[in-house]
């Protein structure tokens, strides 16, 4: 399996977990929410929204274009902090941490 297939697999796993948690949204946040300058758009959308509408969209774009992955990812570390008291969503953390390690290797 090449790195693009692996990345697509991570995107599918993250999406499946968001859906299982009932955190998947049919409609994106308003356009202004995407203008944030803060990490993970923490001032304009929920972390699960960022995962769906920013991270997953970016992963799928890189896969489709056979583009370059970023040099590193901290999404797993951020998820640990973000889901500190959200016990249901903690099931996402292992996949996001694995994704960070995948990014470091590619």
Number of C-alpha atoms within 10 A of each C-alpha: 5 6 15 20 11 14 20 18 13 19 23 14 15 22 18 14 17 20 12 11 13 10 14 17 13 6 7 13 15 10 7 8 14 15 10 13 10 9 10 20 17 15 12 18 17 13 19 21 21 21 21 19 18 16 17 20 14 15 17 16 13 17 18 11 9 11 11 10 18 10 9 14 17 14 20 19 13 17 19 18 11 17 17 11 10 11 8 9 20 15 14 21 20 13 18 24 19 14 23 17 15 17 17 13 10 12
